[in-house]
Amino acid sequence: TQKYASLANNALGVYLIHPIICFILLQGIIFFQLSLTLPMVFALTVITISLALLLASIKLIHWFISPTFNIR
């Protein structure tokens, strides 16, 4: 159904966007020479998942995940 197709597209978006966000955050941790603690790991996990969900809901970014062309 359409509901499950939309849910699958958002899941795919999160799946594709999440590693990019993780890479950027981990590079920032290395650049600033921070040490990872358990609370920081939990915070970064919540941040990356939230950002991935937010970015997957933006129509322009969502189009790159599931492009649709209006051919007349």
A tleap script that builds the chain and sets N, CA, C and O, in Angstrom:
source leaprc.protein.ff14SB
mol = sequence {
  NTHR GLN LYS TYR ALA SER LEU ALA ASN ASN
  ALA LEU GLY VAL TYR LEU ILE HIE PRO ILE
  ILE CYS PHE ILE LEU LEU GLN GLY ILE ILE
  PHE PHE GLN LEU SER LEU THR LEU PRO MET
  VAL PHE ALA LEU THR VAL ILE THR ILE SER
  LEU ALA LEU LEU LEU ALA SER ILE LYS LEU
  ILE HIE TRP PHE ILE SER PRO THR PHE ASN
  ILE CARG
}
set mol.1.N position { 0.833 -1.189 0.000 }
set mol.1.CA position { 0.000 0.000 0.000 }
set mol.1.C position { 0.878 1.253 0.000 }
set mol.1.O position { 2.090 1.179 0.205 }
set mol.2.N position { 0.263 2.365 -0.226 }
set mol.2.CA position { 0.992 3.636 -0.287 }
set mol.2.C position { 1.624 3.989 1.058 }
set mol.2.O position { 2.717 4.555 1.106 }
set mol.3.N position { 0.933 3.652 2.149 }
set mol.3.CA position { 1.459 3.947 3.488 }
set mol.3.C position { 2.780 3.223 3.719 }
set mol.3.O position { 3.733 3.813 4.228 }
set mol.4.N position { 2.839 1.948 3.347 }
set mol.4.CA position { 4.057 1.172 3.554 }
set mol.4.C position { 5.165 1.589 2.589 }
set mol.4.O position { 6.344 1.516 2.935 }
set mol.5.N position { 4.800 2.020 1.394 }
set mol.5.CA position { 5.802 2.505 0.445 }
set mol.5.C position { 6.446 3.785 0.961 }
set mol.5.O position { 7.658 3.961 0.839 }
set mol.6.N position { 5.652 4.672 1.534 }
set mol.6.CA position { 6.189 5.907 2.110 }
set mol.6.C position { 7.093 5.604 3.296 }
set mol.6.O position { 8.159 6.203 3.443 }
set mol.7.N position { 6.670 4.680 4.134 }
set mol.7.CA position { 7.476 4.286 5.287 }
set mol.7.C position { 8.795 3.656 4.839 }
set mol.7.O position { 9.840 3.913 5.436 }
set mol.8.N position { 8.749 2.842 3.800 }
set mol.8.CA position { 9.960 2.203 3.285 }
set mol.8.C position { 10.917 3.237 2.703 }
set mol.8.O position { 12.130 3.120 2.878 }
set mol.9.N position { 10.390 4.242 2.017 }
set mol.9.CA position { 11.248 5.293 1.465 }
set mol.9.C position { 11.925 6.089 2.570 }
set mol.9.O position { 13.103 6.427 2.453 }
set mol.10.N position { 11.197 6.393 3.643 }
set mol.10.CA position { 11.805 7.115 4.761 }
set mol.10.C position { 12.859 6.263 5.451 }
set mol.10.O position { 13.903 6.774 5.856 }
set mol.11.N position { 12.592 4.965 5.587 }
set mol.11.CA position { 13.585 4.072 6.190 }
set mol.11.C position { 14.840 4.012 5.326 }
set mol.11.O position { 15.955 4.003 5.848 }
set mol.12.N position { 14.662 3.972 4.018 }
set mol.12.CA position { 15.807 3.973 3.112 }
set mol.12.C position { 16.577 5.275 3.235 }
set mol.12.O position { 17.808 5.275 3.207 }
set mol.13.N position { 15.866 6.381 3.370 }
set mol.13.CA position { 16.527 7.669 3.537 }
set mol.13.C position { 17.363 7.720 4.793 }
set mol.13.O position { 18.498 8.197 4.772 }
set mol.14.N position { 16.810 7.232 5.885 }
set mol.14.CA position { 17.559 7.202 7.143 }
set mol.14.C position { 18.767 6.287 6.999 }
set mol.14.O position { 19.850 6.601 7.493 }
set mol.15.N position { 18.586 5.162 6.327 }
set mol.15.CA position { 19.667 4.193 6.129 }
set mol.15.C position { 20.806 4.804 5.312 }
set mol.15.O position { 21.973 4.517 5.576 }
set mol.16.N position { 20.487 5.633 4.335 }
set mol.16.CA position { 21.517 6.229 3.487 }
set mol.16.C position { 22.151 7.472 4.105 }
set mol.16.O position { 23.339 7.720 3.902 }
set mol.17.N position { 21.390 8.244 4.845 }
set mol.17.CA position { 21.882 9.501 5.402 }
set mol.17.C position { 22.658 9.276 6.697 }
set mol.17.O position { 23.622 9.994 6.962 }
set mol.18.N position { 22.265 8.309 7.502 }
set mol.18.CA position { 22.846 8.094 8.826 }
set mol.18.C position { 24.359 7.889 8.796 }
set mol.18.O position { 25.047 8.499 9.615 }
set mol.19.N position { 24.924 7.066 7.901 }
set mol.19.CA position { 26.389 6.899 7.898 }
set mol.19.C position { 27.145 8.185 7.573 }
set mol.19.O position { 28.243 8.405 8.083 }
set mol.20.N position { 26.569 9.026 6.736 }
set mol.20.CA position { 27.222 10.295 6.388 }
set mol.20.C position { 27.296 11.190 7.619 }
set mol.20.O position { 28.333 11.796 7.890 }
set mol.21.N position { 26.198 11.272 8.363 }
set mol.21.CA position { 26.176 12.084 9.579 }
set mol.21.C position { 27.163 11.534 10.600 }
set mol.21.O position { 27.890 12.296 11.238 }
set mol.22.N position { 27.190 10.207 10.757 }
set mol.22.CA position { 28.129 9.590 11.705 }
set mol.22.C position { 29.569 9.904 11.322 }
set mol.22.O position { 30.385 10.229 12.185 }
set mol.23.N position { 29.884 9.809 10.040 }
set mol.23.CA position { 31.239 10.094 9.578 }
set mol.23.C position { 31.632 11.532 9.904 }
set mol.23.O position { 32.736 11.780 10.390 }
set mol.24.N position { 30.741 12.470 9.641 }
set mol.24.CA position { 31.038 13.881 9.905 }
set mol.24.C position { 31.245 14.113 11.403 }
set mol.24.O position { 32.185 14.802 11.799 }
set mol.25.N position { 30.374 13.543 12.234 }
set mol.25.CA position { 30.523 13.724 13.684 }
set mol.25.C position { 31.801 13.070 14.207 }
set mol.25.O position { 32.487 13.646 15.051 }
set mol.26.N position { 32.124 11.881 13.719 }
set mol.26.CA position { 33.348 11.214 14.172 }
set mol.26.C position { 34.596 11.967 13.727 }
set mol.26.O position { 35.580 12.024 14.466 }
set mol.27.N position { 34.568 12.542 12.535 }
set mol.27.CA position { 35.699 13.355 12.089 }
set mol.27.C position { 35.845 14.606 12.957 }
set mol.27.O position { 36.959 15.047 13.236 }
set mol.28.N position { 34.714 15.172 13.380 }
set mol.28.CA position { 34.760 16.312 14.296 }
set mol.28.C position { 35.352 15.939 15.646 }
set mol.28.O position { 36.109 16.712 16.231 }
set mol.29.N position { 35.007 14.756 16.139 }
set mol.29.CA position { 35.573 14.286 17.411 }
set mol.29.C position { 37.081 14.106 17.286 }
set mol.29.O position { 37.832 14.476 18.189 }
set mol.30.N position { 37.524 13.537 16.165 }
set mol.30.CA position { 38.964 13.351 15.943 }
set mol.30.C position { 39.662 14.701 15.814 }
set mol.30.O position { 40.742 14.899 16.371 }
set mol.31.N position { 39.048 15.629 15.079 }
set mol.31.CA position { 39.662 16.941 14.852 }
set mol.31.C position { 39.859 17.695 16.165 }
set mol.31.O position { 40.909 18.298 16.387 }
set mol.32.N position { 38.852 17.660 17.030 }
set mol.32.CA position { 38.939 18.368 18.307 }
set mol.32.C position { 39.578 17.527 19.412 }
set mol.32.O position { 39.674 17.974 20.555 }
set mol.33.N position { 40.013 16.319 19.078 }
set mol.33.CA position { 40.707 15.412 19.992 }
set mol.33.C position { 39.913 15.195 21.285 }
set mol.33.O position { 40.445 15.311 22.389 }
set mol.34.N position { 38.635 14.880 21.116 }
set mol.34.CA position { 37.771 14.596 22.255 }
set mol.34.C position { 37.815 13.104 22.563 }
set mol.34.O position { 38.005 12.279 21.669 }
set mol.35.N position { 37.641 12.773 23.822 }
set mol.35.CA position { 37.553 11.356 24.182 }
set mol.35.C position { 36.079 10.986 24.326 }
set mol.35.O position { 35.285 11.760 24.860 }
set mol.36.N position { 35.728 9.813 23.851 }
set mol.36.CA position { 34.342 9.372 23.910 }
set mol.36.C position { 34.019 8.807 25.288 }
set mol.36.O position { 34.742 7.959 25.811 }
set mol.37.N position { 32.941 9.283 25.855 }
set mol.37.CA position { 32.421 8.736 27.105 }
set mol.37.C position { 31.051 8.135 26.807 }
set mol.37.O position { 30.468 8.399 25.756 }
set mol.38.N position { 30.550 7.340 27.717 }
set mol.38.CA position { 29.257 6.689 27.496 }
set mol.38.C position { 28.116 7.698 27.297 }
set mol.38.O position { 27.306 7.505 26.390 }
set mol.39.N position { 28.017 8.761 28.100 }
set mol.39.CA position { 26.954 9.749 27.836 }
set mol.39.C position { 27.107 10.429 26.474 }
set mol.39.O position { 26.116 10.737 25.811 }
set mol.40.N position { 28.358 10.659 26.063 }
set mol.40.CA position { 28.578 11.281 24.760 }
set mol.40.C position { 28.149 10.337 23.635 }
set mol.40.O position { 27.603 10.785 22.627 }
set mol.41.N position { 28.388 9.046 23.800 }
set mol.41.CA position { 27.967 8.067 22.794 }
set mol.41.C position { 26.446 8.052 22.681 }
set mol.41.O position { 25.908 8.043 21.573 }
set mol.42.N position { 25.748 8.050 23.817 }
set mol.42.CA position { 24.284 8.081 23.792 }
set mol.42.C position { 23.773 9.371 23.151 }
set mol.42.O position { 22.838 9.338 22.350 }
set mol.43.N position { 24.374 10.495 23.496 }
set mol.43.CA position { 23.953 11.780 22.930 }
set mol.43.C position { 24.184 11.809 21.422 }
set mol.43.O position { 23.312 12.248 20.672 }
set mol.44.N position { 25.339 11.350 20.977 }
set mol.44.CA position { 25.627 11.334 19.541 }
set mol.44.C position { 24.694 10.387 18.792 }
set mol.44.O position { 24.315 10.656 17.652 }
set mol.45.N position { 24.326 9.284 19.429 }
set mol.45.CA position { 23.383 8.351 18.804 }
set mol.45.C position { 22.030 9.015 18.588 }
set mol.45.O position { 21.452 8.918 17.505 }
set mol.46.N position { 21.528 9.685 19.613 }
set mol.46.CA position { 20.236 10.373 19.499 }
set mol.46.C position { 20.322 11.496 18.468 }
set mol.46.O position { 19.393 11.685 17.683 }
set mol.47.N position { 21.418 12.237 18.462 }
set mol.47.CA position { 21.592 13.340 17.513 }
set mol.47.C position { 21.617 12.826 16.083 }
set mol.47.O position { 20.947 13.386 15.215 }
set mol.48.N position { 22.382 11.764 15.822 }
set mol.48.CA position { 22.482 11.269 14.446 }
set mol.48.C position { 21.159 10.694 13.954 }
set mol.48.O position { 20.787 10.897 12.798 }
set mol.49.N position { 20.449 9.982 14.817 }
set mol.49.CA position { 19.151 9.435 14.402 }
set mol.49.C position { 18.159 10.562 14.154 }
set mol.49.O position { 17.408 10.518 13.180 }
set mol.50.N position { 18.145 11.570 15.019 }
set mol.50.CA position { 17.233 12.708 14.839 }
set mol.50.C position { 17.544 13.470 13.561 }
set mol.50.O position { 16.634 13.822 12.811 }
set mol.51.N position { 18.819 13.727 13.308 }
set mol.51.CA position { 19.200 14.425 12.076 }
set mol.51.C position { 18.843 13.616 10.839 }
set mol.51.O position { 18.369 14.173 9.849 }
set mol.52.N position { 19.063 12.314 10.885 }
set mol.52.CA position { 18.730 11.474 9.740 }
set mol.52.C position { 17.229 11.491 9.466 }
set mol.52.O position { 16.813 11.570 8.310 }
set mol.53.N position { 16.416 11.419 10.516 }
set mol.53.CA position { 14.961 11.480 10.334 }
set mol.53.C position { 14.529 12.840 9.810 }
set mol.53.O position { 13.658 12.923 8.944 }
set mol.54.N position { 15.126 13.901 10.324 }
set mol.54.CA position { 14.791 15.248 9.862 }
set mol.54.C position { 15.163 15.427 8.395 }
set mol.54.O position { 14.363 15.931 7.607 }
set mol.55.N position { 16.372 15.017 8.029 }
set mol.55.CA position { 16.807 15.177 6.647 }
set mol.55.C position { 16.008 14.296 5.691 }
set mol.55.O position { 15.763 14.693 4.552 }
set mol.56.N position { 15.598 13.115 6.131 }
set mol.56.CA position { 14.800 12.241 5.270 }
set mol.56.C position { 13.410 12.805 5.027 }
set mol.56.O position { 12.757 12.434 4.051 }
set mol.57.N position { 12.944 13.697 5.900 }
set mol.57.CA position { 11.613 14.274 5.720 }
set mol.57.C position { 11.626 15.517 4.832 }
set mol.57.O position { 10.561 15.996 4.443 }
set mol.58.N position { 12.796 16.049 4.503 }
set mol.58.CA position { 12.891 17.218 3.621 }
set mol.58.C position { 12.688 16.755 2.180 }
set mol.58.O position { 13.348 15.821 1.726 }
set mol.59.N position { 11.778 17.406 1.467 }
set mol.59.CA position { 11.384 16.952 0.139 }
set mol.59.C position { 12.540 16.919 -0.855 }
set mol.59.O position { 12.625 15.984 -1.651 }
set mol.60.N position { 13.424 17.897 -0.835 }
set mol.60.CA position { 14.529 17.926 -1.793 }
set mol.60.C position { 15.475 16.753 -1.571 }
set mol.60.O position { 15.880 16.090 -2.525 }
set mol.61.N position { 15.822 16.500 -0.335 }
set mol.61.CA position { 16.706 15.374 -0.031 }
set mol.61.C position { 15.975 14.062 -0.279 }
set mol.61.O position { 16.574 13.096 -0.752 }
set mol.62.N position { 14.689 14.022 0.036 }
set mol.62.CA position { 13.898 12.814 -0.193 }
set mol.62.C position { 13.826 12.490 -1.684 }
set mol.62.O position { 13.759 11.316 -2.049 }
set mol.63.N position { 13.838 13.504 -2.556 }
set mol.63.CA position { 13.789 13.267 -3.995 }
set mol.63.C position { 15.031 12.509 -4.455 }
set mol.63.O position { 14.931 11.646 -5.327 }
set mol.64.N position { 16.198 12.811 -3.887 }
set mol.64.CA position { 17.414 12.100 -4.264 }
set mol.64.C position { 17.364 10.640 -3.832 }
set mol.64.O position { 17.995 9.786 -4.454 }
set mol.65.N position { 16.625 10.354 -2.781 }
set mol.65.CA position { 16.489 8.981 -2.307 }
set mol.65.C position { 15.523 8.204 -3.195 }
set mol.65.O position { 15.782 7.055 -3.552 }
set mol.66.N position { 14.423 8.831 -3.542 }
set mol.66.CA position { 13.394 8.184 -4.359 }
set mol.66.C position { 12.939 9.166 -5.437 }
set mol.66.O position { 11.885 9.787 -5.299 }
set mol.67.N position { 13.725 9.315 -6.516 }
set mol.67.CA position { 13.383 10.318 -7.530 }
set mol.67.C position { 12.119 9.949 -8.305 }
set mol.67.O position { 11.894 8.789 -8.650 }
set mol.68.N position { 11.311 10.963 -8.565 }
set mol.68.CA position { 10.128 10.795 -9.401 }
set mol.68.C position { 10.165 11.865 -10.471 }
set mol.68.O position { 10.426 13.035 -10.191 }
set mol.69.N position { 9.904 11.457 -11.685 }
set mol.69.CA position { 9.919 12.374 -12.814 }
set mol.69.C position { 8.503 12.502 -13.349 }
set mol.69.O position { 7.815 11.502 -13.557 }
set mol.70.N position { 8.076 13.720 -13.569 }
set mol.70.CA position { 6.762 13.973 -14.149 }
set mol.70.C position { 6.926 14.116 -15.654 }
set mol.70.O position { 7.270 15.188 -16.153 }
set mol.71.N position { 6.677 13.026 -16.372 }
set mol.71.CA position { 6.793 13.039 -17.831 }
set mol.71.C position { 5.410 13.301 -18.401 }
set mol.71.O position { 4.442 12.626 -18.049 }
set mol.72.N position { 5.329 14.280 -19.278 }
set mol.72.CA position { 4.020 14.646 -19.839 }
set mol.72.C position { 3.852 14.065 -21.207 }
set mol.72.O position { 2.815 14.264 -21.840 }
savepdb mol mol.pdb
quit
